[in-house]
């Protein structure tokens, strides 16, 4: 029965693993609901400031902010938002694959690339893959606030202000539903051109105290809100992906336990049959 004991040991080991994956699935489900709440709370502000900025881009004020002016693109800056931990399926890898394709396309066009990472997985990836990593932050937790990410944002804005980069993009995972997370790449600066349907009429504003002061503060808040929204949304994606991954791991453990239990029953039956055969043979010999 040595084979049977070995199978029983494997079954107990897998059962212990299943307990862990079940617990992680429940924890991820709870965290996902809370992350969704934070994501839903952040979206109205982000959507509204996007709308205001689009209107400003179509206005014709005396002062035109540099964030609204398109430039010849010679270097692009990427802010990459990833998770701090693994065990979330292919969430990060799907984002990195899309990002690498985009970066290679830029390099083939003769455009340089700078990278800023939010999340340790992105930092580790670019540490292996390479790239000009100019800023990074990690360990922002499940309840991030703006102060956790303002450092890298400020670094990239300074590079844009100094002309070191001509375009700023953010890459993150968009939360569609608990089963679907979509890698997303969005251009933040300069402000993307509006659709024709949105530019059917002009806009004008009265600035107090002055247009440069108001626009400078408002546009920085716009960038910060977009990055913060992407971080919050990516956390919701992370928890959803982890919940699905742990559910799949638990299901696989159940299937493996059933297979091992069947193998154990067959081994036990074979051992009993062998013992009975030996007893009968011994009795017949007597």
MARMARLUM-734377 format. One record per residue (C-alpha): x, y, z. Coordinates in Angstrom, 2 decimals. Last residue first. Layout:
BEGIN
      east     north        up
         X         Y         Z
...
END
This chain:
BEGIN
      east     north        up
     -2.37    -26.49      2.60
     -1.57    -25.15     -0.87
     -5.19    -24.17     -1.40
     -5.16    -22.11      1.79
     -1.98    -20.33      0.72
     -3.40    -19.60     -2.73
     -6.61    -18.28     -1.18
     -4.67    -16.04      1.19
     -2.38    -14.78     -1.60
     -5.32    -14.07     -3.87
     -7.10    -12.22     -1.09
     -4.02    -10.09     -0.47
     -3.67     -9.27     -4.18
     -7.33     -8.34     -4.44
     -7.01     -6.08     -1.41
     -3.97     -4.35     -2.96
     -5.73     -3.94     -6.32
     -8.76     -2.42     -4.59
     -6.54     -0.02     -2.67
     -4.74      0.99     -5.87
     -8.06      1.48     -7.68
     -9.47      3.51     -4.78
     -6.31      5.63     -4.68
     -6.46      6.29     -8.45
    -10.09      7.37     -8.09
     -9.16      9.64     -5.19
     -6.30     11.04     -7.26
     -8.65     11.91    -10.11
    -11.20     13.47     -7.76
     -8.46     15.45     -6.00
     -7.19     16.71     -9.37
    -10.65     17.87    -10.36
    -11.15     19.66     -7.05
     -7.71     21.28     -7.33
     -8.54     22.49    -10.84
    -11.74     24.08     -9.51
     -9.80     25.78     -6.71
     -7.21     27.10     -9.17
     -9.94     28.41    -11.48
    -11.59     30.21     -8.55
     -8.18     31.59     -7.56
     -7.66     32.97    -11.07
    -11.16     34.47    -11.21
    -10.73     36.21     -7.83
     -7.24     37.37     -8.79
     -8.54     38.86    -12.05
    -11.31     40.70    -10.20
     -8.86     41.96     -7.56
     -6.41     43.19    -10.18
     -9.12     44.80    -12.32
    -10.39     46.77     -9.30
     -6.79     47.84     -8.63
     -6.42     48.89    -12.28
     -9.50     51.10    -11.99
     -8.12     52.88     -8.94
     -4.76     53.44    -10.65
     -6.39     54.62    -13.92
     -8.61     57.04    -11.99
     -5.56     58.42    -10.18
     -3.76     58.93    -13.49
     -6.75     60.71    -15.08
     -7.32     62.83    -11.95
     -3.65     63.87    -11.78
     -3.59     64.88    -15.45
     -6.77     66.95    -15.06
     -5.49     68.51    -11.83
     -2.43     69.62    -13.75
     -4.70     71.07    -16.43
     -6.74     72.98    -13.86
     -3.74     74.48    -12.06
     -2.06     75.74    -15.24
     -5.39     76.83    -16.70
     -6.32     78.95    -13.69
     -2.94     80.67    -13.35
     -2.46     81.30    -17.06
     -6.10     82.53    -17.53
     -6.03     85.01    -14.66
     -7.71     85.59    -11.25
    -10.36     84.65    -12.33
    -10.93     83.39    -15.86
    -14.03     84.13    -17.96
    -14.68     81.29    -20.35
    -15.54     80.78    -24.01
    -16.75     77.81    -25.97
    -17.38     77.23    -29.66
    -20.01     75.18    -31.43
    -20.23     71.89    -33.35
    -17.02     70.68    -31.74
    -18.33     67.59    -29.95
    -19.79     66.01    -33.09
    -16.51     66.63    -34.90
    -14.59     64.54    -32.36
    -12.19     66.41    -30.16
     -8.42     66.47    -30.58
     -6.38     64.79    -27.87
     -4.95     67.03    -25.11
     -1.19     67.15    -25.44
     -0.88     65.30    -23.23
     -3.09     62.50    -21.89
     -2.95     59.84    -24.62
     -4.66     56.66    -23.49
     -3.51     53.02    -23.70
     -5.91     50.43    -22.36
     -5.59     46.73    -21.53
     -9.16     45.37    -21.07
    -10.35     43.52    -17.98
    -13.20     41.01    -18.40
    -14.64     38.49    -15.94
    -15.59     40.82    -13.09
    -16.78     43.45    -15.55
    -15.31     46.03    -17.93
    -12.53     47.34    -15.65
     -9.91     49.07    -17.78
     -6.32     47.92    -17.34
     -3.55     50.53    -17.49
     -1.31     52.47    -19.87
     -0.99     56.26    -19.59
      0.42     58.44    -22.36
      2.42     61.67    -22.47
      3.61     63.29    -25.70
      6.46     65.63    -26.54
      9.03     64.42    -24.02
     12.18     66.21    -22.87
     10.49     69.51    -23.77
     11.04     71.02    -20.33
      7.30     71.14    -19.59
      6.89     67.50    -20.70
      9.81     66.39    -18.53
      8.35     68.35    -15.63
      4.99     66.70    -16.20
      6.64     63.27    -16.14
      8.37     63.94    -12.83
      5.24     65.45    -11.28
      3.25     62.36    -12.17
      5.94     60.12    -10.68
      5.73     62.02     -7.37
      1.93     62.46     -7.30
      1.31     58.72     -7.14
      0.94     58.03     -3.40
     -0.21     61.58     -2.70
     -3.30     60.95     -4.83
     -4.63     58.30     -2.51
     -4.43     54.55     -2.82
     -6.69     52.12     -0.96
     -5.54     48.64     -2.02
     -1.89     49.40     -1.33
      0.50     51.89     -2.93
      3.39     49.42     -2.70
      5.12     50.87     -5.76
      6.61     53.98     -7.30
      8.74     54.58    -10.35
     10.47     57.30    -12.33
     12.79     57.67    -15.34
     12.91     54.08    -16.67
     14.56     54.22    -20.09
     13.85     50.76    -21.41
     14.96     47.23    -20.59
     13.10     43.94    -20.57
     14.31     42.73    -17.18
     14.10     45.96    -15.16
     11.14     46.92    -17.32
      9.24     43.89    -16.04
     10.31     44.36    -12.42
      9.16     47.98    -12.41
      5.86     47.01    -14.03
      5.27     44.32    -11.40
      6.19     46.76     -8.61
      3.33     49.15     -9.32
      3.29     52.63    -10.84
      5.92     52.84    -13.56
      7.34     55.78    -15.52
      8.82     55.03    -18.93
     10.61     57.15    -21.52
     10.50     56.30    -25.24
     12.30     57.73    -28.25
     10.67     58.11    -31.67
     12.48     56.86    -34.78
      9.36     55.29    -36.31
     10.70     51.83    -35.45
     11.11     53.06    -31.88
      7.47     54.12    -31.69
      6.24     50.80    -33.12
      8.45     48.96    -30.63
      6.88     50.96    -27.81
      3.32     50.15    -28.92
      4.07     46.44    -29.29
      5.76     46.43    -25.87
      2.71     48.09    -24.32
      0.30     45.55    -25.75
      2.41     42.70    -24.39
      2.83     44.48    -21.05
     -0.92     44.87    -20.58
     -1.61     41.22    -21.34
      1.22     40.21    -19.01
     -0.17     42.29    -16.15
     -3.64     40.74    -16.17
     -2.58     37.23    -17.21
     -3.79     35.56    -14.04
     -3.90     37.60    -10.86
     -1.55     35.60     -8.65
      0.97     38.47     -8.70
      1.46     41.45     -6.45
      2.15     45.17     -6.85
     -0.28     45.55     -9.75
      0.37     47.58    -12.88
      0.06     51.19    -14.07
      2.47     52.29    -16.81
      3.02     56.02    -17.35
      4.54     56.25    -20.83
      6.51     59.24    -22.14
      6.97     59.74    -25.88
      9.94     61.32    -27.66
     10.26     63.02    -31.02
      6.63     63.99    -31.52
      6.25     67.31    -33.35
      4.06     69.23    -31.01
      0.33     69.66    -30.42
     -0.67     72.59    -28.22
     -3.18     72.08    -25.40
     -0.62     71.28    -22.71
      1.32     74.39    -23.74
     -1.55     76.60    -22.55
     -3.03     79.12    -24.99
     -3.70     82.55    -23.50
     -5.92     84.89    -25.50
     -8.70     82.32    -25.32
    -10.13     80.45    -28.29
    -12.13     77.58    -26.85
    -11.93     74.08    -28.33
     -9.25     72.88    -25.91
    -11.14     74.46    -23.05
    -14.25     72.47    -23.93
    -12.24     69.25    -23.95
    -10.77     70.24    -20.57
    -14.25     70.74    -19.13
    -15.39     67.33    -20.39
    -12.28     65.60    -19.02
    -12.88     67.35    -15.69
    -16.40     65.94    -15.65
    -15.36     62.37    -16.49
    -12.64     62.35    -13.82
    -14.98     63.78    -11.18
    -17.75     61.29    -12.04
    -15.29     58.32    -12.18
    -13.73     58.58     -8.72
    -16.75     57.32     -6.76
    -17.33     54.45     -9.18
    -13.68     53.37     -8.84
    -13.84     53.60     -5.04
    -16.98     51.42     -5.05
    -15.40     49.00     -7.49
    -12.37     48.70     -5.21
    -14.67     47.82     -2.30
    -16.40     45.13     -4.34
    -13.04     43.82     -5.56
    -11.67     43.64     -2.03
    -14.49     41.32     -0.97
    -14.10     39.13     -4.06
    -10.32     39.04     -3.57
    -10.73     37.88      0.04
    -13.18     35.17     -1.02
    -10.86     33.93     -3.76
     -7.84     34.01     -1.44
     -9.71     31.83      1.06
    -10.68     29.35     -1.62
     -7.09     29.33     -2.94
     -5.74     28.58      0.55
     -8.27     25.81      1.26
     -7.52     24.32     -2.16
     -3.81     24.19     -1.31
     -4.61     22.24      1.86
     -6.75     19.83     -0.18
     -3.90     19.47     -2.67
     -1.49     18.43      0.09
     -4.03     16.04      1.61
     -4.59     14.39     -1.79
     -0.84     14.10     -2.42
     -0.32     12.40      0.95
     -3.20     10.01      0.21
     -1.58      9.15     -3.15
      1.72      8.36     -1.46
     -0.04      6.21      1.11
     -1.82      4.29     -1.67
      1.42      3.69     -3.53
      2.99      2.32     -0.32
      0.00      0.00      0.00
END
